[in-house]
Amino acid sequence: MAQSVAQPTSTPTAVPAKLAIGAIAPWAVFFGILMLVLLYFVGAEQGATSLLSGSTVHEWLHDGRHLLGFPCH
């Protein structure tokens, strides 16, 4: 009876996918602007630079302001 010997095989190495900066840039700009708008509403809305009248936005974001360290009153 013949015995077979397993030959070592080479395993393929993983190659990271290449992303073009042109594909990422529009999304990075979009999310950057979105984060700046959110930061404005949490940190500065209903203050000296208020865009909306009333206190509705202030009351919705009140606890978040204190959590992030923004004074609001």
PDB file with SEQRES, HELIX, SHEET and CRYST1 records, atoms N, CA, C and O in Angstrom:
SEQRES   1 A   73  MET ALA GLN SER VAL ALA GLN PRO THR SER THR PRO THR          
SEQRES   2 A   73  ALA VAL PRO ALA LYS LEU ALA ILE GLY ALA ILE ALA PRO          
SEQRES   3 A   73  TRP ALA VAL PHE PHE GLY ILE LEU MET LEU VAL LEU LEU          
SEQRES   4 A   73  TYR PHE VAL GLY ALA GLU GLN GLY ALA THR SER LEU LEU          
SEQRES   5 A   73  SER GLY SER THR VAL HIS GLU TRP LEU HIS ASP GLY ARG          
SEQRES   6 A   73  HIS LEU LEU GLY PHE PRO CYS HIS                              
HELIX    1 AA1 ILE A   21  GLY A   43  1                                  23    
HELIX    2 AA2 THR A   56  LEU A   68  1                                  13    
CRYST1    1.000    1.000    1.000  90.00  90.00  90.00 P 1           1          
ATOM      1  N   MET A   1       0.835  -1.156   0.000  1.00  0.00           N  
ATOM      2  CA  MET A   1       0.000   0.000   0.000  1.00  0.00           C  
ATOM      3  C   MET A   1       0.890   1.233   0.000  1.00  0.00           C  
ATOM      4  O   MET A   1       1.830   1.339   0.788  1.00  0.00           O  
ATOM      5  N   ALA A   2       0.582   2.150  -0.886  1.00  0.00           N  
ATOM      6  CA  ALA A   2       1.394   3.365  -1.023  1.00  0.00           C  
ATOM      7  C   ALA A   2       0.884   4.445  -0.082  1.00  0.00           C  
ATOM      8  O   ALA A   2      -0.317   4.601   0.136  1.00  0.00           O  
ATOM      9  N   GLN A   3       1.820   5.167   0.456  1.00  0.00           N  
ATOM     10  CA  GLN A   3       1.439   6.267   1.341  1.00  0.00           C  
ATOM     11  C   GLN A   3       1.612   7.589   0.599  1.00  0.00           C  
ATOM     12  O   GLN A   3       2.594   7.810  -0.110  1.00  0.00           O  
ATOM     13  N   SER A   4       0.640   8.442   0.786  1.00  0.00           N  
ATOM     14  CA  SER A   4       0.737   9.745   0.116  1.00  0.00           C  
ATOM     15  C   SER A   4       1.203  10.789   1.124  1.00  0.00           C  
ATOM     16  O   SER A   4       0.846  10.755   2.302  1.00  0.00           O  
ATOM     17  N   VAL A   5       1.989  11.690   0.635  1.00  0.00           N  
ATOM     18  CA  VAL A   5       2.515  12.761   1.475  1.00  0.00           C  
ATOM     19  C   VAL A   5       1.892  14.066   0.991  1.00  0.00           C  
ATOM     20  O   VAL A   5       1.938  14.381  -0.198  1.00  0.00           O  
ATOM     21  N   ALA A   6       1.327  14.799   1.894  1.00  0.00           N  
ATOM     22  CA  ALA A   6       0.701  16.081   1.531  1.00  0.00           C  
ATOM     23  C   ALA A   6       1.783  17.128   1.307  1.00  0.00           C  
ATOM     24  O   ALA A   6       2.651  17.340   2.154  1.00  0.00           O  
ATOM     25  N   GLN A   7       1.715  17.757   0.189  1.00  0.00           N  
ATOM     26  CA  GLN A   7       2.668  18.811  -0.129  1.00  0.00           C  
ATOM     27  C   GLN A   7       2.141  20.141   0.417  1.00  0.00           C  
ATOM     28  O   GLN A   7       0.956  20.447   0.278  1.00  0.00           O  
ATOM     29  N   PRO A   8       3.015  20.921   1.032  1.00  0.00           N  
ATOM     30  CA  PRO A   8       2.549  22.212   1.540  1.00  0.00           C  
ATOM     31  C   PRO A   8       2.147  23.127   0.384  1.00  0.00           C  
ATOM     32  O   PRO A   8       2.837  23.213  -0.632  1.00  0.00           O  
ATOM     33  N   THR A   9       1.043  23.789   0.561  1.00  0.00           N  
ATOM     34  CA  THR A   9       0.580  24.721  -0.464  1.00  0.00           C  
ATOM     35  C   THR A   9       0.738  26.141   0.058  1.00  0.00           C  
ATOM     36  O   THR A   9       0.649  26.390   1.260  1.00  0.00           O  
ATOM     37  N   SER A  10       0.968  27.044  -0.842  1.00  0.00           N  
ATOM     38  CA  SER A  10       1.100  28.440  -0.419  1.00  0.00           C  
ATOM     39  C   SER A  10      -0.290  29.057  -0.296  1.00  0.00           C  
ATOM     40  O   SER A  10      -1.156  28.845  -1.144  1.00  0.00           O  
ATOM     41  N   THR A  11      -0.483  29.811   0.761  1.00  0.00           N  
ATOM     42  CA  THR A  11      -1.765  30.474   0.964  1.00  0.00           C  
ATOM     43  C   THR A  11      -1.705  31.867   0.356  1.00  0.00           C  
ATOM     44  O   THR A  11      -0.695  32.558   0.488  1.00  0.00           O  
ATOM     45  N   PRO A  12      -2.762  32.279  -0.298  1.00  0.00           N  
ATOM     46  CA  PRO A  12      -2.758  33.613  -0.891  1.00  0.00           C  
ATOM     47  C   PRO A  12      -2.764  34.691   0.205  1.00  0.00           C  
ATOM     48  O   PRO A  12      -3.409  34.541   1.242  1.00  0.00           O  
ATOM     49  N   THR A  13      -2.045  35.753  -0.050  1.00  0.00           N  
ATOM     50  CA  THR A  13      -2.005  36.841   0.917  1.00  0.00           C  
ATOM     51  C   THR A  13      -3.092  37.848   0.593  1.00  0.00           C  
ATOM     52  O   THR A  13      -3.435  38.056  -0.571  1.00  0.00           O  
ATOM     53  N   ALA A  14      -3.618  38.453   1.604  1.00  0.00           N  
ATOM     54  CA  ALA A  14      -4.678  39.442   1.429  1.00  0.00           C  
ATOM     55  C   ALA A  14      -4.079  40.758   0.942  1.00  0.00           C  
ATOM     56  O   ALA A  14      -3.068  41.228   1.463  1.00  0.00           O  
ATOM     57  N   VAL A  15      -4.710  41.330  -0.046  1.00  0.00           N  
ATOM     58  CA  VAL A  15      -4.274  42.608  -0.597  1.00  0.00           C  
ATOM     59  C   VAL A  15      -5.370  43.629  -0.318  1.00  0.00           C  
ATOM     60  O   VAL A  15      -6.512  43.423  -0.727  1.00  0.00           O  
ATOM     61  N   PRO A  16      -5.049  44.731   0.373  1.00  0.00           N  
ATOM     62  CA  PRO A  16      -6.093  45.716   0.674  1.00  0.00           C  
ATOM     63  C   PRO A  16      -6.600  46.392  -0.597  1.00  0.00           C  
ATOM     64  O   PRO A  16      -5.843  46.638  -1.536  1.00  0.00           O  
ATOM     65  N   ALA A  17      -7.884  46.681  -0.602  1.00  0.00           N  
ATOM     66  CA  ALA A  17      -8.478  47.340  -1.761  1.00  0.00           C  
ATOM     67  C   ALA A  17      -8.028  48.792  -1.802  1.00  0.00           C  
ATOM     68  O   ALA A  17      -7.894  49.439  -0.764  1.00  0.00           O  
ATOM     69  N   LYS A  18      -7.800  49.291  -2.986  1.00  0.00           N  
ATOM     70  CA  LYS A  18      -7.373  50.671  -3.152  1.00  0.00           C  
ATOM     71  C   LYS A  18      -8.597  51.536  -3.403  1.00  0.00           C  
ATOM     72  O   LYS A  18      -9.398  51.251  -4.294  1.00  0.00           O  
ATOM     73  N   LEU A  19      -8.736  52.588  -2.620  1.00  0.00           N  
ATOM     74  CA  LEU A  19      -9.835  53.528  -2.784  1.00  0.00           C  
ATOM     75  C   LEU A  19      -9.286  54.830  -3.333  1.00  0.00           C  
ATOM     76  O   LEU A  19      -8.283  55.351  -2.846  1.00  0.00           O  
ATOM     77  N   ALA A  20      -9.934  55.335  -4.324  1.00  0.00           N  
ATOM     78  CA  ALA A  20      -9.513  56.608  -4.893  1.00  0.00           C  
ATOM     79  C   ALA A  20      -9.963  57.747  -3.988  1.00  0.00           C  
ATOM     80  O   ALA A  20     -11.074  57.717  -3.457  1.00  0.00           O  
ATOM     81  N   ILE A  21      -9.113  58.745  -3.811  1.00  0.00           N  
ATOM     82  CA  ILE A  21      -9.463  59.875  -2.963  1.00  0.00           C  
ATOM     83  C   ILE A  21     -10.654  60.632  -3.534  1.00  0.00           C  
ATOM     84  O   ILE A  21     -11.406  61.265  -2.792  1.00  0.00           O  
ATOM     85  N   GLY A  22     -10.824  60.569  -4.842  1.00  0.00           N  
ATOM     86  CA  GLY A  22     -11.971  61.218  -5.474  1.00  0.00           C  
ATOM     87  C   GLY A  22     -13.293  60.578  -5.096  1.00  0.00           C  
ATOM     88  O   GLY A  22     -14.334  61.232  -5.152  1.00  0.00           O  
ATOM     89  N   ALA A  23     -13.268  59.308  -4.711  1.00  0.00           N  
ATOM     90  CA  ALA A  23     -14.487  58.630  -4.289  1.00  0.00           C  
ATOM     91  C   ALA A  23     -14.821  58.922  -2.831  1.00  0.00           C  
ATOM     92  O   ALA A  23     -15.986  58.851  -2.438  1.00  0.00           O  
ATOM     93  N   ILE A  24     -13.833  59.243  -2.039  1.00  0.00           N  
ATOM     94  CA  ILE A  24     -14.042  59.483  -0.614  1.00  0.00           C  
ATOM     95  C   ILE A  24     -14.296  60.961  -0.315  1.00  0.00           C  
ATOM     96  O   ILE A  24     -15.041  61.280   0.611  1.00  0.00           O  
ATOM     97  N   ALA A  25     -13.697  61.853  -1.073  1.00  0.00           N  
ATOM     98  CA  ALA A  25     -13.745  63.287  -0.787  1.00  0.00           C  
ATOM     99  C   ALA A  25     -15.160  63.850  -0.692  1.00  0.00           C  
ATOM    100  O   ALA A  25     -15.426  64.589   0.256  1.00  0.00           O  
ATOM    101  N   PRO A  26     -16.084  63.556  -1.603  1.00  0.00           N  
ATOM    102  CA  PRO A  26     -17.428  64.130  -1.458  1.00  0.00           C  
ATOM    103  C   PRO A  26     -18.124  63.692  -0.175  1.00  0.00           C  
ATOM    104  O   PRO A  26     -18.822  64.487   0.455  1.00  0.00           O  
ATOM    105  N   TRP A  27     -17.940  62.444   0.212  1.00  0.00           N  
ATOM    106  CA  TRP A  27     -18.559  61.959   1.446  1.00  0.00           C  
ATOM    107  C   TRP A  27     -17.911  62.605   2.674  1.00  0.00           C  
ATOM    108  O   TRP A  27     -18.598  62.928   3.643  1.00  0.00           O  
ATOM    109  N   ALA A  28     -16.609  62.788   2.630  1.00  0.00           N  
ATOM    110  CA  ALA A  28     -15.921  63.435   3.754  1.00  0.00           C  
ATOM    111  C   ALA A  28     -16.384  64.872   3.915  1.00  0.00           C  
ATOM    112  O   ALA A  28     -16.587  65.333   5.038  1.00  0.00           O  
ATOM    113  N   VAL A  29     -16.554  65.586   2.810  1.00  0.00           N  
ATOM    114  CA  VAL A  29     -17.042  66.969   2.873  1.00  0.00           C  
ATOM    115  C   VAL A  29     -18.472  66.994   3.395  1.00  0.00           C  
ATOM    116  O   VAL A  29     -18.806  67.825   4.239  1.00  0.00           O  
ATOM    117  N   PHE A  30     -19.317  66.099   2.908  1.00  0.00           N  
ATOM    118  CA  PHE A  30     -20.715  66.040   3.355  1.00  0.00           C  
ATOM    119  C   PHE A  30     -20.806  65.797   4.859  1.00  0.00           C  
ATOM    120  O   PHE A  30     -21.514  66.519   5.561  1.00  0.00           O  
ATOM    121  N   PHE A  31     -20.101  64.796   5.351  1.00  0.00           N  
ATOM    122  CA  PHE A  31     -20.164  64.495   6.783  1.00  0.00           C  
ATOM    123  C   PHE A  31     -19.483  65.575   7.616  1.00  0.00           C  
ATOM    124  O   PHE A  31     -19.897  65.822   8.749  1.00  0.00           O  
ATOM    125  N   GLY A  32     -18.458  66.220   7.090  1.00  0.00           N  
ATOM    126  CA  GLY A  32     -17.835  67.331   7.799  1.00  0.00           C  
ATOM    127  C   GLY A  32     -18.804  68.489   7.976  1.00  0.00           C  
ATOM    128  O   GLY A  32     -18.898  69.059   9.063  1.00  0.00           O  
ATOM    129  N   ILE A  33     -19.526  68.841   6.918  1.00  0.00           N  
ATOM    130  CA  ILE A  33     -20.521  69.917   7.011  1.00  0.00           C  
ATOM    131  C   ILE A  33     -21.653  69.517   7.952  1.00  0.00           C  
ATOM    132  O   ILE A  33     -22.123  70.336   8.742  1.00  0.00           O  
ATOM    133  N   LEU A  34     -22.089  68.268   7.869  1.00  0.00           N  
ATOM    134  CA  LEU A  34     -23.139  67.788   8.762  1.00  0.00           C  
ATOM    135  C   LEU A  34     -22.705  67.881  10.224  1.00  0.00           C  
ATOM    136  O   LEU A  34     -23.494  68.287  11.077  1.00  0.00           O  
ATOM    137  N   MET A  35     -21.472  67.512  10.517  1.00  0.00           N  
ATOM    138  CA  MET A  35     -20.974  67.601  11.893  1.00  0.00           C  
ATOM    139  C   MET A  35     -20.880  69.060  12.368  1.00  0.00           C  
ATOM    140  O   MET A  35     -21.170  69.354  13.528  1.00  0.00           O  
ATOM    141  N   LEU A  36     -20.479  69.962  11.482  1.00  0.00           N  
ATOM    142  CA  LEU A  36     -20.426  71.374  11.861  1.00  0.00           C  
ATOM    143  C   LEU A  36     -21.816  71.939  12.138  1.00  0.00           C  
ATOM    144  O   LEU A  36     -21.986  72.735  13.062  1.00  0.00           O  
ATOM    145  N   VAL A  37     -22.800  71.539  11.357  1.00  0.00           N  
ATOM    146  CA  VAL A  37     -24.173  71.989  11.597  1.00  0.00           C  
ATOM    147  C   VAL A  37     -24.672  71.445  12.935  1.00  0.00           C  
ATOM    148  O   VAL A  37     -25.285  72.177  13.712  1.00  0.00           O  
ATOM    149  N   LEU A  38     -24.412  70.169  13.208  1.00  0.00           N  
ATOM    150  CA  LEU A  38     -24.827  69.601  14.490  1.00  0.00           C  
ATOM    151  C   LEU A  38     -24.111  70.275  15.657  1.00  0.00           C  
ATOM    152  O   LEU A  38     -24.720  70.535  16.694  1.00  0.00           O  
ATOM    153  N   LEU A  39     -22.834  70.554  15.491  1.00  0.00           N  
ATOM    154  CA  LEU A  39     -22.093  71.245  16.542  1.00  0.00           C  
ATOM    155  C   LEU A  39     -22.663  72.638  16.788  1.00  0.00           C  
ATOM    156  O   LEU A  39     -22.741  73.086  17.932  1.00  0.00           O  
ATOM    157  N   TYR A  40     -23.064  73.328  15.711  1.00  0.00           N  
ATOM    158  CA  TYR A  40     -23.676  74.647  15.869  1.00  0.00           C  
ATOM    159  C   TYR A  40     -24.965  74.540  16.678  1.00  0.00           C  
ATOM    160  O   TYR A  40     -25.170  75.302  17.622  1.00  0.00           O  
ATOM    161  N   PHE A  41     -25.829  73.604  16.315  1.00  0.00           N  
ATOM    162  CA  PHE A  41     -27.107  73.505  17.012  1.00  0.00           C  
ATOM    163  C   PHE A  41     -26.945  73.086  18.460  1.00  0.00           C  
ATOM    164  O   PHE A  41     -27.695  73.549  19.320  1.00  0.00           O  
ATOM    165  N   VAL A  42     -25.990  72.226  18.747  1.00  0.00           N  
ATOM    166  CA  VAL A  42     -25.782  71.821  20.137  1.00  0.00           C  
ATOM    167  C   VAL A  42     -25.091  72.923  20.922  1.00  0.00           C  
ATOM    168  O   VAL A  42     -25.423  73.154  22.085  1.00  0.00           O  
ATOM    169  N   GLY A  43     -24.139  73.602  20.306  1.00  0.00           N  
ATOM    170  CA  GLY A  43     -23.327  74.539  21.063  1.00  0.00           C  
ATOM    171  C   GLY A  43     -23.729  75.991  21.012  1.00  0.00           C  
ATOM    172  O   GLY A  43     -23.466  76.717  21.971  1.00  0.00           O  
ATOM    173  N   ALA A  44     -24.356  76.459  19.937  1.00  0.00           N  
ATOM    174  CA  ALA A  44     -24.539  77.893  19.812  1.00  0.00           C  
ATOM    175  C   ALA A  44     -25.969  78.331  19.538  1.00  0.00           C  
ATOM    176  O   ALA A  44     -26.275  79.511  19.712  1.00  0.00           O  
ATOM    177  N   GLU A  45     -26.841  77.457  19.125  1.00  0.00           N  
ATOM    178  CA  GLU A  45     -28.214  77.873  18.813  1.00  0.00           C  
ATOM    179  C   GLU A  45     -28.907  78.382  20.065  1.00  0.00           C  
ATOM    180  O   GLU A  45     -28.688  77.856  21.157  1.00  0.00           O  
ATOM    181  N   GLN A  46     -29.723  79.379  19.916  1.00  0.00           N  
ATOM    182  CA  GLN A  46     -30.441  80.078  20.978  1.00  0.00           C  
ATOM    183  C   GLN A  46     -29.514  80.960  21.795  1.00  0.00           C  
ATOM    184  O   GLN A  46     -29.820  81.313  22.934  1.00  0.00           O  
ATOM    185  N   GLY A  47     -28.406  81.306  21.220  1.00  0.00           N  
ATOM    186  CA  GLY A  47     -27.488  82.234  21.862  1.00  0.00           C  
ATOM    187  C   GLY A  47     -27.437  83.516  21.071  1.00  0.00           C  
ATOM    188  O   GLY A  47     -28.446  83.946  20.511  1.00  0.00           O  
ATOM    189  N   ALA A  48     -26.271  84.134  21.018  1.00  0.00           N  
ATOM    190  CA  ALA A  48     -26.112  85.397  20.313  1.00  0.00           C  
ATOM    191  C   ALA A  48     -26.245  85.227  18.806  1.00  0.00           C  
ATOM    192  O   ALA A  48     -26.576  86.186  18.109  1.00  0.00           O  
ATOM    193  N   THR A  49     -25.997  84.033  18.290  1.00  0.00           N  
ATOM    194  CA  THR A  49     -26.066  83.799  16.852  1.00  0.00           C  
ATOM    195  C   THR A  49     -27.262  82.924  16.488  1.00  0.00           C  
ATOM    196  O   THR A  49     -27.162  82.071  15.606  1.00  0.00           O  
ATOM    197  N   SER A  50     -28.367  83.127  17.148  1.00  0.00           N  
ATOM    198  CA  SER A  50     -29.538  82.288  16.950  1.00  0.00           C  
ATOM    199  C   SER A  50     -30.122  82.448  15.553  1.00  0.00           C  
ATOM    200  O   SER A  50     -30.330  83.566  15.083  1.00  0.00           O  
ATOM    201  N   LEU A  51     -30.386  81.326  14.895  1.00  0.00           N  
ATOM    202  CA  LEU A  51     -31.034  81.340  13.588  1.00  0.00           C  
ATOM    203  C   LEU A  51     -32.536  81.121  13.700  1.00  0.00           C  
ATOM    204  O   LEU A  51     -33.290  81.562  12.833  1.00  0.00           O  
ATOM    205  N   LEU A  52     -32.976  80.454  14.742  1.00  0.00           N  
ATOM    206  CA  LEU A  52     -34.388  80.145  14.933  1.00  0.00           C  
ATOM    207  C   LEU A  52     -34.902  80.859  16.172  1.00  0.00           C  
ATOM    208  O   LEU A  52     -34.223  80.902  17.198  1.00  0.00           O  
ATOM    209  N   SER A  53     -36.094  81.417  16.079  1.00  0.00           N  
ATOM    210  CA  SER A  53     -36.658  82.098  17.252  1.00  0.00           C  
ATOM    211  C   SER A  53     -37.341  81.077  18.163  1.00  0.00           C  
ATOM    212  O   SER A  53     -37.702  79.983  17.728  1.00  0.00           O  
ATOM    213  N   GLY A  54     -37.507  81.441  19.396  1.00  0.00           N  
ATOM    214  CA  GLY A  54     -38.138  80.553  20.366  1.00  0.00           C  
ATOM    215  C   GLY A  54     -37.108  79.717  21.108  1.00  0.00           C  
ATOM    216  O   GLY A  54     -35.903  79.849  20.894  1.00  0.00           O  
ATOM    217  N   SER A  55     -37.603  78.862  21.978  1.00  0.00           N  
ATOM    218  CA  SER A  55     -36.693  78.049  22.793  1.00  0.00           C  
ATOM    219  C   SER A  55     -36.849  76.556  22.528  1.00  0.00           C  
ATOM    220  O   SER A  55     -36.373  75.739  23.316  1.00  0.00           O  
ATOM    221  N   THR A  56     -37.501  76.194  21.447  1.00  0.00           N  
ATOM    222  CA  THR A  56     -37.733  74.770  21.161  1.00  0.00           C  
ATOM    223  C   THR A  56     -36.429  74.011  20.947  1.00  0.00           C  
ATOM    224  O   THR A  56     -36.228  72.949  21.535  1.00  0.00           O  
ATOM    225  N   VAL A  57     -35.549  74.542  20.117  1.00  0.00           N  
ATOM    226  CA  VAL A  57     -34.269  73.875  19.851  1.00  0.00           C  
ATOM    227  C   VAL A  57     -33.451  73.806  21.132  1.00  0.00           C  
ATOM    228  O   VAL A  57     -32.812  72.790  21.409  1.00  0.00           O  
ATOM    229  N   HIS A  58     -33.467  74.873  21.909  1.00  0.00           N  
ATOM    230  CA  HIS A  58     -32.731  74.891  23.175  1.00  0.00           C  
ATOM    231  C   HIS A  58     -33.216  73.784  24.097  1.00  0.00           C  
ATOM    232  O   HIS A  58     -32.405  73.080  24.699  1.00  0.00           O  
ATOM    233  N   GLU A  59     -34.511  73.623  24.212  1.00  0.00           N  
ATOM    234  CA  GLU A  59     -35.041  72.606  25.116  1.00  0.00           C  
ATOM    235  C   GLU A  59     -34.759  71.197  24.615  1.00  0.00           C  
ATOM    236  O   GLU A  59     -34.535  70.301  25.428  1.00  0.00           O  
ATOM    237  N   TRP A  60     -34.764  70.973  23.324  1.00  0.00           N  
ATOM    238  CA  TRP A  60     -34.463  69.652  22.787  1.00  0.00           C  
ATOM    239  C   TRP A  60     -33.020  69.264  23.034  1.00  0.00           C  
ATOM    240  O   TRP A  60     -32.728  68.090  23.263  1.00  0.00           O  
ATOM    241  N   LEU A  61     -32.124  70.212  22.991  1.00  0.00           N  
ATOM    242  CA  LEU A  61     -30.690  69.922  23.079  1.00  0.00           C  
ATOM    243  C   LEU A  61     -30.092  70.278  24.441  1.00  0.00           C  
ATOM    244  O   LEU A  61     -28.873  70.226  24.608  1.00  0.00           O  
ATOM    245  N   HIS A  62     -30.907  70.629  25.391  1.00  0.00           N  
ATOM    246  CA  HIS A  62     -30.429  71.130  26.673  1.00  0.00           C  
ATOM    247  C   HIS A  62     -29.500  70.155  27.395  1.00  0.00           C  
ATOM    248  O   HIS A  62     -28.407  70.545  27.806  1.00  0.00           O  
ATOM    249  N   ASP A  63     -29.907  68.909  27.557  1.00  0.00           N  
ATOM    250  CA  ASP A  63     -29.082  67.939  28.277  1.00  0.00           C  
ATOM    251  C   ASP A  63     -27.801  67.609  27.507  1.00  0.00           C  
ATOM    252  O   ASP A  63     -26.746  67.402  28.107  1.00  0.00           O  
ATOM    253  N   GLY A  64     -27.897  67.561  26.193  1.00  0.00           N  
ATOM    254  CA  GLY A  64     -26.703  67.313  25.381  1.00  0.00           C  
ATOM    255  C   GLY A  64     -25.688  68.424  25.519  1.00  0.00           C  
ATOM    256  O   GLY A  64     -24.484  68.167  25.504  1.00  0.00           O  
ATOM    257  N   ARG A  65     -26.151  69.656  25.652  1.00  0.00           N  
ATOM    258  CA  ARG A  65     -25.231  70.778  25.841  1.00  0.00           C  
ATOM    259  C   ARG A  65     -24.449  70.618  27.131  1.00  0.00           C  
ATOM    260  O   ARG A  65     -23.228  70.777  27.145  1.00  0.00           O  
ATOM    261  N   HIS A  66     -25.137  70.307  28.202  1.00  0.00           N  
ATOM    262  CA  HIS A  66     -24.447  70.143  29.482  1.00  0.00           C  
ATOM    263  C   HIS A  66     -23.508  68.926  29.447  1.00  0.00           C  
ATOM    264  O   HIS A  66     -22.413  68.968  30.007  1.00  0.00           O  
ATOM    265  N   LEU A  67     -23.939  67.859  28.794  1.00  0.00           N  
ATOM    266  CA  LEU A  67     -23.103  66.668  28.697  1.00  0.00           C  
ATOM    267  C   LEU A  67     -21.795  66.961  27.969  1.00  0.00           C  
ATOM    268  O   LEU A  67     -20.747  66.433  28.340  1.00  0.00           O  
ATOM    269  N   LEU A  68     -21.850  67.802  26.935  1.00  0.00           N  
ATOM    270  CA  LEU A  68     -20.671  68.143  26.156  1.00  0.00           C  
ATOM    271  C   LEU A  68     -19.903  69.329  26.722  1.00  0.00           C  
ATOM    272  O   LEU A  68     -18.865  69.709  26.178  1.00  0.00           O  
ATOM    273  N   GLY A  69     -20.393  69.914  27.796  1.00  0.00           N  
ATOM    274  CA  GLY A  69     -19.671  71.004  28.457  1.00  0.00           C  
ATOM    275  C   GLY A  69     -19.989  72.387  27.942  1.00  0.00           C  
ATOM    276  O   GLY A  69     -19.258  73.330  28.245  1.00  0.00           O  
ATOM    277  N   PHE A  70     -21.057  72.546  27.171  1.00  0.00           N  
ATOM    278  CA  PHE A  70     -21.459  73.866  26.695  1.00  0.00           C  
ATOM    279  C   PHE A  70     -22.348  74.523  27.734  1.00  0.00           C  
ATOM    280  O   PHE A  70     -23.344  73.926  28.144  1.00  0.00           O  
ATOM    281  N   PRO A  71     -22.025  75.726  28.173  1.00  0.00           N  
ATOM    282  CA  PRO A  71     -22.939  76.426  29.079  1.00  0.00           C  
ATOM    283  C   PRO A  71     -24.127  76.964  28.283  1.00  0.00           C  
ATOM    284  O   PRO A  71     -23.971  77.379  27.135  1.00  0.00           O  
ATOM    285  N   CYS A  72     -25.289  76.955  28.879  1.00  0.00           N  
ATOM    286  CA  CYS A  72     -26.443  77.474  28.148  1.00  0.00           C  
ATOM    287  C   CYS A  72     -27.308  78.377  28.993  1.00  0.00           C  
ATOM    288  O   CYS A  72     -28.282  78.923  28.475  1.00  0.00           O  
ATOM    289  N   HIS A  73     -27.008  78.566  30.271  1.00  0.00           N  
ATOM    290  CA  HIS A  73     -27.753  79.531  31.076  1.00  0.00           C  
ATOM    291  C   HIS A  73     -26.937  79.947  32.264  1.00  0.00           C  
ATOM    292  O   HIS A  73     -27.390  80.759  33.070  1.00  0.00           O  
TER     293      HIS A  73                                                      
END                                                                             
